[in-house]
């Protein structure tokens, strides 16, 4: 499948660029930030080992480079190269946008620089705005009033199977405008009235996905996490965003939102070593957020390649299937890749365990690649899963028996509350194993206790790819942000109603009246969070009432959380403080 990536705001643009850099072995966005004179074209020539005397043959080498689809340096590539566009409300202060502009300028000064090696995405100011947005309601208003004037380069979806916007959920520009941009790509109801049936069918054949990055949270994942804090404005933005999705305010704009979290980086470096590593350039590069962006690129490539020309797909995970399986929900992922040595003796059961252990554990790094869950879970909750998969036993009957006896109650709440689990498994054609495919599916049924939707494909590389998607799980850092938003906007005197909210979500029945009784009538905008932006926000609210959240959205969002939380009849407590009752 062919993907289009619309990067919005600083984070979203870095994601879009890093996906491109990932496919071309270019400097990452983070490397550009700390080494502003790094020229992507020079890096390509260096990576390919091109000498001065061989530059005339570079066009042929570029074609060979472009034709590499998988397995270059053990990293997944796209079969069909994505399309790119970027949008920013503060382009003048975006180092990636300015760097790429400089590269374009140097193209005219150096005949050796070919335009095809410059990032192909065109950048646009958000509705012509300049100066940056800190809060969603500002950028959302800018996007909403853009409407039919949105450049066609942004909304064009010709031959696109997955139309994505990448953005920071806690940031101001992308988190506020990304879903509206998806709406424009999808075509709202008024625009659809003018389209014929053939055009409408093409829209339905495209999957419209948000790629949202959660900010570093104050969630405690392990005993190593101490004295964590999350900036109020990021928590506020995140809470308002997810409440809008859960409450039905914006989910009509998108077919799904793939969640990634900056909390992933916590598991790569011991807290004690962080300062020491940051004191060196190499340490900075190893710690950078581009690791997450490369994880995003690899994960997206697995989805796209599973149903692309030249790939043998056992089950076709096309855009229509994504629409059906993801069903307008937030989802998280677990990803792993394993390079198989030619001629080595392998234990298929051990390979299954290795893939699963890497994919559904908290993140780890191997050879510069990040594997594991896109949103971390409470680490101690993974102990039972580690016991299942960390041994080297070859007895299949014992493995099946252990799976049968595994109690999902001891696992992460995110695993047992997912409404659906999608398995995307890619194997080398020369090493295809139906046994491994069946064992991965069997293990997922035991661990997640959800409806399983397996998709597998075969390719010509020597690596295996496993991507597991958990649809609509109960995610405690998201709930924490949603609580923060409601407490500070919808509760009189900003009284902390966490205990009441917990009772509503974990109750035997959903009590909407108990929730409505503590809510004020209209969305407020506290100066303690918005600061000097409060005046312009109040002016927007007076003219754009459709941009505000309503009490109905609040009730719908809590009802969604109630259904998600109570999806499985477990009796264990969770890290969020909510007490699950035994409903067997």
C-alpha positions in Angstrom: 0.0 0.0 0.0 1.1 3.5 -0.7 1.2 6.0 2.2 0.9 9.8 2.2 2.4 11.5 5.3 1.3 15.0 6.2 3.6 16.2 8.9 2.1 19.0 11.1 4.0 21.1 13.6 7.5 20.6 14.8 7.1 17.0 15.9 5.0 16.0 12.9 7.5 17.4 10.4 10.3 15.6 12.1 8.4 12.4 11.8 7.7 13.0 8.1 11.4 13.8 7.5 12.7 10.9 9.5 10.5 8.4 7.7 12.0 9.8 4.5 15.6 9.8 6.0 15.0 6.2 7.2 14.4 5.0 3.6 17.5 6.8 2.3 20.0 6.5 5.1 20.1 10.3 5.6 20.9 12.2 8.8 17.9 12.1 11.2 16.0 15.2 12.2 17.8 15.2 15.5 21.2 15.0 13.8 20.3 18.0 11.7 19.4 19.9 14.8 22.8 19.3 16.4 24.8 19.3 13.2 23.1 22.0 11.1 25.7 21.9 8.3 25.2 18.2 7.6 24.4 17.8 3.9 22.0 14.8 3.2 23.4 14.4 -0.3 27.0 14.1 0.9 25.9 11.5 3.4 24.3 9.4 0.7 27.5 9.5 -1.3 29.5 8.6 1.7 27.1 5.7 2.6 27.3 4.3 -0.9 31.1 4.7 -1.0 31.0 6.8 -4.1 34.5 8.2 -5.1 35.0 11.3 -7.0 35.9 9.3 -10.1 32.7 7.4 -10.0 30.3 10.3 -9.7 29.2 9.9 -13.4 27.8 6.5 -12.5 25.8 7.9 -9.5 22.5 7.8 -11.3 22.7 4.1 -11.8 23.7 3.6 -8.1 20.8 5.8 -7.0 18.4 3.5 -8.9 19.9 0.5 -7.2 19.6 2.2 -3.9 16.0 3.1 -4.5 15.1 -0.4 -5.5 16.2 -1.8 -2.2 12.9 -2.7 -0.5 13.8 -4.6 2.7 16.6 -5.6 4.9 19.2 -2.8 4.3 21.2 -2.8 7.5 18.5 -4.9 9.0 15.9 -2.2 8.7 12.5 -2.4 7.0 12.0 -0.3 3.8 8.9 0.7 2.0 8.0 -1.2 -1.2 6.1 1.9 -2.4 7.8 5.2 -1.5 5.5 7.4 0.5 4.4 10.9 -0.5 5.1 13.8 1.9 3.7 17.2 2.8 4.5 19.4 5.8 2.5 22.1 7.6 3.8 24.5 10.2 2.5 27.6 12.1 6.0 28.8 12.9 8.1 27.9 9.9 10.7 30.6 10.5 11.7 28.8 13.8 11.5 25.3 12.5 15.1 24.0 12.1 14.0 21.1 9.8 12.0 23.3 7.4 14.9 25.9 7.3 17.5 23.2 6.8 15.7 21.7 3.9 15.2 25.1 2.3 19.0 25.6 2.5 19.5 22.2 0.8 17.3 23.3 -2.0 19.3 26.5 -2.4 22.6 24.7 -2.5 21.2 22.5 -5.3 21.6 25.5 -7.7 25.2 26.1 -6.6 26.4 22.5 -6.9 25.5 20.7 -10.1 26.3 17.4 -8.5 23.3 17.7 -6.1 20.2 16.1 -7.6 16.8 17.3 -6.6 15.6 13.7 -6.0 17.8 13.5 -2.9 16.2 16.5 -1.3 13.2 15.9 0.9 10.3 15.8 -1.5 7.6 17.3 0.8 6.5 20.8 0.2 5.9 22.9 3.3 2.9 25.2 3.9 2.1 27.7 6.6 -1.1 26.7 8.5 -3.7 28.8 6.8 -1.0 31.4 6.2 -0.4 31.9 9.9 3.0 32.7 11.3 4.1 32.8 14.9 3.3 29.3 16.4 0.4 27.9 18.4 0.7 26.6 21.9 -2.9 25.3 22.3 -5.2 23.2 20.2 -8.1 25.6 20.1 -5.9 28.1 18.2 -4.6 25.7 15.6 -7.9 24.0 15.3 -9.6 27.3 14.5 -6.9 28.0 11.9 -7.4 24.7 10.2 -11.2 24.9 10.4 -11.3 28.3 8.6 -8.8 27.0 6.0 -11.6 24.7 4.6 -11.8 24.8 0.8 -8.7 27.0 0.5 -6.5 24.1 1.8 -3.8 23.5 -0.9 -4.5 20.5 -3.1 -1.0 19.2 -2.4 -2.2 18.5 1.1 -5.6 17.0 0.4 -4.7 15.1 -2.8 -5.1 11.3 -2.3 -4.7 10.0 -5.9 -3.3 6.4 -5.7 -3.0 6.7 -1.9 -4.1 3.8 0.2 -3.3 5.3 3.7 -3.6 9.0 4.2 -1.8 10.0 7.5 -1.2 13.1 9.5 1.7 13.0 11.9 1.7 15.2 15.0 2.4 15.7 18.7 -0.8 15.2 20.7 0.5 17.5 23.5 1.8 20.1 21.1 -0.2 23.1 20.0 -0.1 23.1 16.2 -0.4 19.5 15.2 -2.6 18.2 17.9 -5.2 20.9 17.2 -5.3 20.8 13.4 -4.3 17.2 12.5 -7.8 15.7 12.6 -9.3 18.6 10.7 -6.6 18.1 8.0 -7.6 14.5 7.9 -11.2 15.6 7.4 -10.2 17.8 4.4 -8.3 14.9 2.9 -11.3 12.6 3.5 -13.8 15.2 2.2 -16.5 16.4 4.6 -20.2 15.7 4.0 -20.8 19.0 2.1 -17.9 18.3 -0.2 -19.1 14.7 -0.7 -22.5 15.9 -2.1 -20.7 17.1 -5.2 -18.8 13.9 -5.8 -20.0 11.0 -8.0 -20.2 7.5 -6.8 -16.9 6.5 -8.3 -15.1 9.3 -6.4 -16.9 8.3 -3.2 -15.8 4.7 -3.6 -12.1 5.8 -4.0 -12.4 7.8 -0.7 -13.8 4.8 1.1 -10.9 2.7 -0.3 -8.4 5.0 1.5 -7.7 4.7 5.2 -7.3 8.1 7.0 -5.0 7.7 10.0 -3.5 10.0 12.6 0.1 9.3 13.8 -0.1 10.8 17.2 2.9 11.1 19.7 2.0 11.3 23.4 4.3 13.6 25.5 6.4 12.2 28.3 3.9 11.5 31.0 4.0 11.4 34.8 3.1 7.7 34.8 5.2 5.5 37.0 6.1 2.4 34.9 8.7 0.9 37.2 10.6 1.5 40.5 13.2 3.5 38.6 10.7 6.2 37.8 10.8 8.8 40.5 9.5 12.5 40.8 8.1 12.6 37.3 6.2 15.6 36.1 4.3 16.5 32.9 3.9 20.2 31.9 0.3 21.4 32.5 -0.2 22.7 28.9 0.8 19.3 27.4 -1.4 17.4 29.8 -4.3 19.9 29.1 -3.8 19.5 25.3 -3.6 15.7 25.5 -6.7 15.5 27.7 -8.8 17.7 25.5 -7.6 15.8 22.4 -8.5 12.3 23.6 -11.7 13.5 25.2 -12.7 14.9 21.8 -12.0 11.5 20.2 -13.7 9.4 22.9 -16.6 11.8 23.1 -17.4 11.7 19.4 -16.5 15.3 18.7 -13.7 14.6 16.2 -13.6 10.8 15.5 -15.7 11.3 12.3 -12.6 13.0 10.9 -10.4 9.9 11.1 -10.5 6.2 10.6 -7.9 5.5 13.3 -5.1 7.1 15.4 -1.9 5.2 16.0 -0.4 6.2 19.3 3.3 6.4 20.1 4.7 7.8 23.3 7.9 9.6 24.3 7.8 7.5 27.4 9.4 4.8 25.2 12.8 6.4 25.7 12.7 5.8 29.5 13.5 2.1 28.9 16.6 2.7 26.8 18.8 4.4 29.4 19.2 4.0 33.2 18.4 7.3 34.9 21.8 7.3 36.6 23.6 7.3 33.2 21.4 9.9 31.5 23.5 12.9 32.5 26.8 11.2 31.6 25.5 10.2 28.2 24.1 13.6 27.5 27.5 15.2 28.1 28.8 13.7 24.8 27.6 14.2 21.3 27.4 10.4 20.8 25.2 10.1 23.9 22.9 12.8 22.6 22.4 11.0 19.3 21.7 7.7 21.0 19.1 9.4 23.3 17.4 11.4 20.6 13.7 11.3 19.7 14.5 10.2 16.2 14.7 6.6 17.6 11.0 6.8 18.0 10.6 8.2 14.5 12.6 5.3 13.1 10.3 2.9 15.0 7.3 4.7 13.5 8.9 4.4 10.0 9.5 0.6 10.4 6.0 0.0 11.8 4.3 1.9 9.0 6.5 0.0 6.5 5.3 -3.3 7.8 1.7 -2.3 7.5 2.2 -0.9 4.0 4.4 -3.7 2.7 2.0 -6.4 3.9 -0.3 -5.6 1.0 1.8 -4.0 -1.7 2.7 -5.0 -5.3 5.2 -7.8 -5.5 4.4 -9.1 -2.0 2.8 -12.5 -1.5 0.0 -11.8 1.1 -1.8 -14.7 2.6 -4.5 -12.4 3.9 -4.9 -9.0 2.3 -4.6 -6.1 4.9 -5.7 -3.4 2.5 -7.3 0.0 3.3 -10.8 -1.4 3.5 -9.6 -4.0 6.0 -7.9 -1.3 8.0 -11.2 0.7 8.1 -13.1 -2.4 9.3 -10.6 -3.6 11.9 -9.5 -0.2 13.4 -13.0 1.2 13.4 -12.3 4.9 14.2 -10.3 4.0 17.4 -7.0 4.8 19.0 -4.6 1.9 18.9 -1.1 1.1 20.1 1.4 -1.4 18.6 4.2 -3.8 19.5 6.9 -4.4 16.9 9.8 -6.7 16.4 12.2 -7.7 13.7 14.5 -10.8 13.6 17.3 -11.3 11.0 17.7 -15.0 10.2 21.2 -16.2 9.3 21.5 -18.3 6.1 22.4 -21.9 6.8 22.0 -21.7 10.5 20.1 -24.3 12.5 17.0 -22.8 13.9 14.5 -23.8 16.5 11.1 -22.5 15.2 9.5 -22.4 18.7 12.5 -20.4 20.0 12.1 -17.9 17.1 8.4 -17.5 17.9 9.2 -16.8 21.6 12.0 -14.3 20.7 9.7 -12.3 18.3 6.8 -12.2 20.8 9.0 -11.3 23.7 10.5 -8.4 21.8 7.2 -7.2 20.3 5.0 -7.1 23.4 7.6 -6.0 26.0 8.6 -2.5 26.9 11.0 -1.1 24.4 14.6 -2.2 23.8 17.2 -1.2 21.3 19.3 -3.6 19.2 21.7 -2.5 16.5 20.3 1.0 16.4 16.7 -0.2 16.0 13.9 0.1 18.7 11.5 -2.8 19.3 8.6 -3.2 21.7 5.4 -1.4 22.6 4.7 2.0 21.1 3.1 3.1 24.5 4.7 1.5 27.5 2.9 -0.6 30.1 3.6 -1.1 33.8 6.8 -3.1 33.7 6.1 -5.6 36.5 2.9 -6.6 34.8 5.0 -8.2 32.0 6.7 -10.7 34.4 4.3 -13.5 33.5 4.8 -12.9 29.8 8.5 -12.9 30.2 8.3 -16.3 31.9 6.3 -17.7 28.9 8.7 -16.5 26.3 12.2 -16.2 27.8 13.0 -19.9 28.2 14.8 -21.8 25.4 12.6 -24.9 25.7 11.8 -26.9 22.6 8.8 -28.8 23.9 5.8 -27.6 22.0 3.3 -29.4 24.1 4.7 -27.8 27.2 4.5 -24.4 25.5 0.9 -24.9 24.6 0.1 -26.1 28.2 1.7 -22.9 29.6 -0.3 -20.8 27.3 -3.5 -22.5 28.4 -2.7 -22.0 32.0 -1.6 -18.3 31.6 -3.8 -16.0 33.6 -4.4 -12.7 31.7 -5.3 -11.0 35.0 -1.7 -10.7 35.9 -0.9 -8.9 32.6 -1.1 -5.2 31.7 -4.5 -3.7 31.7 -3.9 -2.5 28.1 -3.6 -6.1 26.9 -6.9 -7.4 28.4 -9.0 -4.4 27.5 -8.2 -4.1 23.8 -11.3 -4.7 21.7 -9.3 -6.4 18.9 -5.8 -7.5 18.2 -4.4 -7.4 14.7 -1.3 -9.5 13.9 0.8 -8.6 10.9 3.5 -11.2 10.4 6.0 -11.2 7.5 8.2 -14.2 6.8 11.0 -14.8 4.2 9.6 -16.9 1.3 12.5 -19.3 1.6 11.8 -19.9 5.3 8.0 -19.9 5.5 6.7 -21.8 8.5 3.0 -22.3 9.0 3.9 -23.7 12.5 5.3 -20.3 13.6 2.4 -18.4 12.2 -0.1 -20.7 14.1 1.9 -20.4 17.3 2.1 -16.6 17.2 -1.7 -16.5 16.8 -2.2 -19.0 19.5 0.0 -17.1 22.0 -1.9 -13.8 21.2 -5.2 -15.5 21.9 -4.0 -16.5 25.4 -2.4 -13.2 26.3 -4.9 -10.7 25.0 -8.2 -12.6 25.3 -9.5 -10.4 22.4 -10.8 -11.0 18.9 -7.7 -11.9 16.9 -7.4 -10.7 13.2 -4.2 -12.3 11.7 -2.6 -11.1 8.5 0.6 -12.6 7.1 2.8 -12.0 4.1 6.0 -13.4 2.5 8.9 -11.5 1.0 12.4 -12.1 -0.3 14.6 -10.7 2.5 16.1 -12.8 5.3 14.2 -11.0 8.1 11.0 -11.7 9.9 8.7 -8.8 10.9 6.0 -9.0 13.6 3.6 -6.1 14.2 0.8 -6.5 16.8 -1.9 -3.7 16.9 -4.0 -3.4 20.1 -7.2 -1.5 19.2 -8.9 0.8 21.8 -7.1 -0.4 25.0 -7.6 1.4 28.3 -4.4 3.5 28.7 -3.8 5.0 32.1 -1.6 8.0 31.1 -4.4 9.1 28.7 -7.0 8.7 31.4 -4.8 10.8 33.7 -4.6 13.6 31.1 -8.3 13.5 30.5 -9.0 13.8 34.2 -6.7 16.8 34.4 -8.5 18.5 31.5 -12.0 17.9 33.0 -10.9 18.9 36.5 -9.4 22.2 35.3 -12.1 23.2 32.8 -15.4 21.5 33.8 -15.4 21.4 37.6 -16.2 24.4 39.7 -13.1 25.8 41.5 -11.1 23.1 39.7 -11.8 20.7 42.5 -10.0 17.3 42.1 -12.7 14.7 41.2 -10.4 11.8 40.5 -12.1 9.5 43.1 -15.5 10.3 41.7 -14.3 9.7 38.1 -12.7 6.4 39.1 -16.0 5.3 40.7 -18.0 6.2 37.6 -15.6 4.3 35.3 -15.4 1.2 37.5 -19.0 1.1 38.6 -21.4 -1.8 38.1 -23.5 0.5 35.9 -22.5 3.7 34.1 -24.0 6.6 36.0 -24.1 9.6 33.7 -26.2 11.7 36.2 -23.5 11.4 38.8 -21.0 12.9 36.3 -23.3 15.6 35.0 -24.0 16.8 38.5 -20.5 18.0 39.0 -20.0 19.6 35.6 -20.4 23.3 34.8 -22.4 24.2 31.8 -19.7 25.4 29.3 -16.0 24.8 28.6 -13.9 27.3 30.5 -10.3 28.4 29.7 -8.3 28.8 32.9 -5.7 31.6 32.8 -3.4 29.5 35.0 -2.8 27.3 31.9 -3.5 29.5 28.9 -1.8 32.6 30.3 -1.7 35.6 27.9 -3.4 33.5 25.2 -6.7 33.7 27.1 -7.9 36.8 25.4 -7.5 35.6 21.8 -9.1 32.2 22.9 -12.1 33.9 24.3 -12.5 35.9 21.1 -12.4 32.6 19.1 -15.0 31.0 21.4 -17.4 33.9 20.8 -17.3 33.4 17.0 -16.6 29.7 16.7 -18.8 27.9 19.2 -18.5 24.7 17.2 -14.9 24.4 18.3 -15.7 24.0 22.0 -16.3 20.8 23.9 -19.8 20.2 25.3 -21.2 18.3 28.3 -22.4 15.7 25.9 -18.8 15.1 24.7 -17.7 14.7 28.4 -20.4 12.1 29.1 -19.8 10.2 25.9 -16.0 10.1 26.6 -16.5 8.7 30.1 -19.0 6.2 28.8 -16.4 5.1 26.3 -13.8 4.7 29.1 -16.4 2.8 31.1 -17.0 0.3 28.3 -13.3 0.0 27.6 -12.3 -0.5 31.2 -15.0 -3.1 31.8 -14.5 -5.0 28.6 -13.0 -8.0 30.4 -14.2 -9.4 33.7 -10.9 -9.2 35.7 -10.6 -9.0 39.5 -7.2 -7.3 39.8 -6.4 -3.7 40.7 -4.7 -1.5 38.2 -1.9 1.1 38.5 -4.4 3.9 37.9 -6.1 3.2 41.3 -9.3 1.9 39.8 -10.5 -1.3 41.4 -11.8 -4.0 39.0 -14.5 -6.1 40.4 -14.9 -9.8 39.7 -17.8 -10.1 37.3 -17.5 -13.8 36.5 
